[in-house]
Amino acid sequence: MSLQVAITRKSFGPETVLRDLAFTVARGDVLAVLGPSGVGKSTLLRIIAGLDRSFQGQVRRDGRLAMVFQEPTLLPWRSALDNLVLTTRVSRAAAEAALSRVGLGGKGALYPGQLSLGQQRRLSLARAYAAKPDILLLDEPFVSLDETLVADMLALTESVIAEQRPATVFVTHSRAEADRLATRQMVLAPLQTA
């Protein structure tokens, strides 16, 4: 399985943010996407995920997809455990194991509003990893985590990618994170206007 992306053009009104962008990501590969704010990194992930269909070009993806957004997208009316079980359809035991793996063991009964932002981010990561996706999209998943926790989450992400071998696209501002996780890197730059 692989991911194939060919974007001819993506615009917001008169402003083109992505143009003539083509790449593939095979199972087990990690493509890091770097670049300054506003160049379309998150937009690219939303296109790949099928959340933004207003573009010229095509995206081909096979299998199950999981995405970790910049901001945790959790069900606030459901417990941490239910956020995993309901969205990934894993067993409660597998959900508990996923929570433990990201350092949230024993917190399954808490609601997202009872968790710190860092814990919510870890819950979002747990949900994506528990889904065992064929394609994994990560949009700055370690932002606002303290340095020690970033190191732990990078190590966890490395082990999950090694075990599950999804085709991964990882957006980051951190060259160090890209160097550690990615098998290759792509840098987006602002488009020149004519």
Residue pairs with C-beta under 8 A, 6 or more apart in sequence:
1 27
1 62
1 63
1 134
1 135
1 167
2 24
2 25
2 26
2 27
2 62
2 167
3 24
3 25
3 48
3 59
3 60
3 61
3 62
3 135
3 167
3 169
4 24
4 58
4 59
4 60
4 61
5 21
5 22
5 23
5 24
5 44
5 47
5 48
5 57
5 59
6 21
6 22
6 57
6 58
6 59
7 18
7 19
7 20
7 21
7 22
7 44
7 47
7 55
7 56
7 57
7 59
8 19
8 20
8 55
8 56
8 57
9 16
9 18
9 19
9 20
9 55
9 56
9 57
10 16
10 17
10 18
10 19
10 40
10 43
10 47
10 52
10 54
10 55
10 56
10 57
11 17
16 191
17 38
17 39
17 40
17 43
17 191
18 40
18 43
18 44
18 47
18 55
18 188
18 191
19 191
21 44
21 57
23 31
23 186
25 31
25 135
25 167
25 168
25 169
26 167
27 134
27 165
27 166
27 167
28 161
28 165
28 166
28 167
28 183
29 167
29 168
29 183
29 184
30 161
30 168
30 169
30 170
30 181
30 182
30 183
30 184
31 168
31 169
31 170
31 182
31 183
31 184
31 185
31 186
32 170
32 171
32 172
32 177
32 178
32 181
32 182
32 184
32 185
32 186
33 41
33 44
33 45
33 169
33 170
33 171
33 172
33 185
33 186
33 187
33 188
34 41
34 171
34 172
34 173
34 175
34 178
34 185
34 186
34 187
34 188
35 41
35 187
35 188
35 189
36 189
36 190
37 173
38 190
39 188
39 189
39 190
40 188
41 139
41 171
41 188
42 70
42 139
42 171
43 52
44 169
44 171
44 188
45 67
45 137
45 139
45 169
45 171
46 52
47 53
47 55
47 59
48 59
48 61
48 135
48 137
48 169
49 65
49 67
49 137
50 59
50 65
61 135
62 134
62 135
63 133
63 134
63 135
64 131
64 132
64 133
64 134
64 135
65 133
65 134
65 135
65 136
65 137
66 127
66 128
66 129
66 131
66 133
66 135
66 136
66 137
66 166
67 128
67 136
67 137
67 138
67 139
68 124
68 125
68 128
68 136
68 137
68 138
68 139
68 141
69 124
69 139
70 139
70 140
70 143
72 112
72 117
72 120
72 121
72 123
72 124
73 124
74 83
74 112
74 120
74 123
74 124
74 127
75 82
75 83
75 86
75 87
75 112
76 111
76 112
76 113
77 111
78 86
78 111
79 108
79 109
79 110
79 111
80 99
80 104
80 107
80 108
80 109
80 110
80 111
80 112
80 115
80 123
81 92
81 95
81 96
81 99
81 108
81 109
83 112
83 123
83 127
84 90
84 95
84 98
84 99
84 123
84 126
84 127
84 130
85 91
85 92
85 95
87 127
87 131
88 95
88 127
88 130
88 131
90 98
90 130
90 131
94 130
95 108
95 130
96 105
96 108
98 126
98 127
98 129
98 130
99 105
99 107
99 108
99 123
99 126
101 126
101 129
101 156
102 122
102 123
102 125
102 126
102 129
102 153
102 156
103 122
103 149
103 152
104 115
104 119
104 122
104 123
104 126
107 115
107 119
112 120
112 123
115 123
117 144
118 144
118 145
118 146
118 149
121 141
121 142
121 143
121 144
121 145
122 149
122 153
124 141
125 141
125 153
125 156
125 157
128 136
128 138
129 156
129 160
129 164
132 164
133 164
133 166
134 166
134 167
135 166
135 167
135 168
135 169
136 161
136 164
136 166
136 167
136 168
136 169
137 168
137 169
138 157
138 168
138 169
138 170
138 171
138 172
139 171
140 171
140 172
140 173
141 153
141 157
141 170
142 149
142 150
142 153
142 154
142 172
142 174
142 177
145 153
150 177
154 177
154 180
154 181
157 181
158 180
158 181
161 168
161 181
168 181
170 177
170 178
170 181
170 182
172 178
178 185
